[in-house]
């Protein structure tokens, strides 16, 4: 048996010893170095670019501008962003819409020369009116960000179910709130980098890090106006992704330069360039009303949500679909009126990031549930169990929740582990610790959630695998071909374990060849908590076919299989109805104990209990690592990571000002509860789980702060200044007045 074992990661030794090459470690003979000229402002029209001084610099080989890109556009959902902005290209490509737009690309004999040449490029801009707030962007007369999206509206999803007004009239309690969630930077360990060259078959070969090699190939081919078989994409080791590598960064630039020059090229972005150049998590503003009866049963939800999608579409239409699905939480709500809109602004584009819209929506929904519980005098676990999805529950979008619902069991397991008790009168929260220090207060918070597994809303979903069996009388070796990216989550180790299980072989006899478009078909992206679920089904199908060929005496015995899950459906544009918006779900609950320093506003998570139903833990220690990593990343989102954008310009463009969690920000105790309720569609019962631990942390932590202090926070991160202002609004107001008028201060 190979599943259920904490097998050491296949890449562990190479990574910890430094022998494993990441894209930035790669060097090729005769390579040139690339550097980007960024817009550095927005919005503006480029009237003229003068590259003569840069081209005259000794060691500069070429300077590429918009006119050098055959089809100057790219995008994962829509081709709406120029590869390089400037005149001489398609209409509208001469406008920079955010500071991270590329306006030129230099190729030189050294990185130092390329960087100097970038400084010598002269750009004549005509500044244009900008809009930097998503609510302002949707108002009549706002500056138009992009010609393809009239009124700056990218998308608008609606849910219309039941009689909302009647439900509010009959309600025993109504809770209203206005919530704001922030940007978040992916801050992966390895900034964007790569090399490109022409291989022995004449293919433009790009070696980089990404999440979907075949989609990278497709977008490169489109931008260069070439057939896809002229492009090859290989992934080296990938130093984290979290959704931030779903969209293009350096791939097309590398391919363009290698193709035009016929020489190997290399690029490495600095951390500042990485923060400027790739998308972020969507900030949202939401105005909501929730209604319940005296017993705590939900009656109605009303929500108006606007997300800032930034200057280009990226994956925003799908992220906002997830917000739509999650805005009522994992609860039965008979009456819903919800509007979820995406607004374009001249700020950094927003797109995929761990949770894909669910963290924003669940912060809103779970905070509303905690406020309803307080208004009704109920325990937060009690009210959730009254309303949680069960088998046969109907979702707000009208369809039945896919089979395999385990949310009540997940809630109960987490609550019990945190010290909640079930009595005849209901669930009771544990007492918070006390402190001899009068400045320290403690509190418990609880939240739960769900996450879709695999692509959704009618997007075609499939995953390919190939298995070759080599030997004579006995299988001596199995080779598994799969395109799926291991972005640091251990996917390739898990693929080997699943292949070993399907073939009845020990894992050491499995060889994996992955993430090279030259000898694989598409397996889809490492996103949407889908890779283990989808790859497992594909590998198992290929293994079954290979074993059948082996029994028929074929040598080598080869099996190929493309797994296609159940069909999903988009929302009805008027009502939001969808028979099955998602393939299936995973379920999560978290309890958080916090310490609040009421003198400084410092919030410190002391203990986190995270319960995740993973269906089947293929590699339990890998699962535990995902839980702990997700919790810490979510603590950054909720507490420390204050991403500041002012008039479209990123101010926190270094890790010295954008503070990801350090060792002292990690809870003293983290308990990972790995629950295994098999999913009917999953291979060996597997569910995807990598995003789930992130989802409920922010609302659970904010509920814990409320339990400690009596104050609700409807926006985050909970930096000390925000917490202090919430605890002492009069003092904070007075301090703000004094700071704005220093001459009046004593």
C-alpha positions, 0 to 999 in steps of 0.5 A: 500500500502506497497511499496513507504513508508519509513518504519523504518528498521526492525533491526534499534532499535536492532542495535542502542541499541546494542541488535542485535548480530553480529557474534563476539558477539556470545558465546557458552558454552564450546567454544574454540577459534581459531587463524590463522597462516598467511604466512606473505610472498610470494611466498615460498614453505613450506618445514616443519611445526613444531607444537610441541611447540604450541601443548605442550602449556597448554590450546592448544587443537589442531593445524590443518595443511594442512594434516587435510583438507580432500579436501584442496581447495576452491573458488567461481569460481574455486577451486584453493586456499588451505584452509590451505597451507603446505605439506601432502595435494594436489599437489601445496598446499605446496606453499604460493602465497600471505602473507594472505595464511593460514598455520595453525589453532590453537584451544585453551581454550582462545584467548590469549593462541591461539595467543601465540601458533601461535607464537610458530609454526615454519615454514621452507620456501624456498623462490621462485621468485615472480612477483608483477606487472600484466604487468610483470606477462604476459611477457615471462619468468615471475615466474609462480604464479599458476599451473592452469593458464599458463603464469599467464593469468587467462582470456582474453576477446575481442571485435572486432566490425567494422573497427577501423583503418578506423574510426581513419583515418576519425576522427576529434579528437582522444584522447589517455590516459594511466590510472591506478586505485588502490586497494581498501579495503572494510573496512566494520564495522565488521571484519570477525568472527563467531562460529561453533557447531554441532546442534541437528541433527548432522549438522556442523553449522556455524554462521557467516556473508556472502553474499550467505549462500548456496554457503558458505555451498557448499564450506564448504561441498566440503572442508570437503568431506561431503554431503551438508545436513551435513552442516548448515549455518546461518547468524547473523547480518552482518556489511557490505559486499560490495562484500568482503564477497562473498568469503570464510574467516573463514567459512571453518576453523570454520567448520573444527575445530568444526567437528574435535573436536566436541566442539563449536569454535569461531574466530574473526579476528582483523582489520589487519587480515581482511585487510590481509585475504580477497580480494580487488578491482582490480587495472587496467592499461589501454591504450586507444584511442577514436575517434569522428567526429566534431559533437561529435559522437563517431566513435571508441574505442580501449582499452588494459586493464590489471587487477591485479587478485592477487594470486587466481581467486576469482570472477575475470573472472566475474569482468573482464566481467563487465570491458569488458561491461563498457569499452566503457561507456553507449554509441553507438560506431560502431567500437571497438577493446578491449582486457581485460586481468586478470594477476595473481601476488603474491599480495592480491587476488582481487574480488568482490567490489561494482560496480564489475569492472564498477568503473574502466572501467567507470573512463576510459570511462568517463574521455575519454568522458570529454577529447573529450568534451574539445578537441571539445569545447563541454559541457560534458553533450552535448557530452554524450546526443549525444552518450547515449544509447536509446531504441534500441541502440546496445551495443559494444558487438553486442546485443540490450540494454535491454528495459527500457533505461532511461539514457538520462533522468537521465543525464538531471535530474542530469545536471539541478539539478547541474545548467547546462542550455540548450540553443539553442546552447547546454548545458552550465556548471554552473560557478564555485564559486570564492574565496577571498583566492587565494589558493582555486580553484573550478570546476564542473565535470560530469560523468554517467554510468550504472550497470548490475542487476543480474548475467550475461554472462550465469551464472545460475540465480534464486531466491527462496521464500516460503510464508505461510499464517496462520489464519482461516477466515482471514489471521492473519499472513504471514511467508516469507522464504528467504535466502537472506542476509541483509548485512546492505542495508535494504534488509530484511525490503524491503522483508517484504514491498514487501510481504505485497504489494503482499499479501495486508497485513500491514507490521506488519503482515509479519514475515521473516525467512531468511538466514538459510540453514536449512529451505530455498533454495538458493536465490543467493547472495546479490550482483550484485545489484540483491537482491531487483529485484530478491527477489521481483519477487520470493516473489511475485510469492510465494505470488500468489501461497499462495493466490491461496492455501488460496482461495482453503481453504488450512490451512496453505496456502503455496506457493513456487516459484523460479524466473528465469529471462531472459537468458544471454549469454557469450561473443564470445571468438573471437569477444565478441558478446553476444546477451544479456550479462546482464538481465537488467540495472540501470542508474546513473549520478553525478555532483561534485563541488570540492575545490582544495587547490593549495598550499597543493594539498588538494581536497575537494568535496563540493557538489555532485548531484547523480541521480539514476533511481531505477525503483521504490523506495520500501523504499525511505529513504533506497534508499537515504541511499544507495546513500549517502553511495555509494557516500562517499565510492566512495570519499574514493576510489577517494581521501583518500584511498591509499592502498599500496602493496610493493613486495606483502606485504600490508603496509597499514594494519590498518585504521590509515594508510588506510584512509577511509573518516571521517566526514570532508571528506564528502561533505557539500551538497549531493542531491539524485535524486531518479528517477522512470522509471519502469523496464519492468522485475522488480517487480513493476518496481524495478531496483537494485541500491545499486552499482550505486551511486559509479560508476561515482564519480571518473571521475566526481570528476577528471573532476571537479579538471581539471575544477578548475586547468586545469590539468588532473589526469589519476591515483588516489587516489587524495592524496595531494602529487599526486595532488601537483605533478600534479599541479607543476611537476617541483617542485615535481621533484626537491623535489623528487631529494632532498629527494633522495639525502639528503646530497645535500640539503641545 
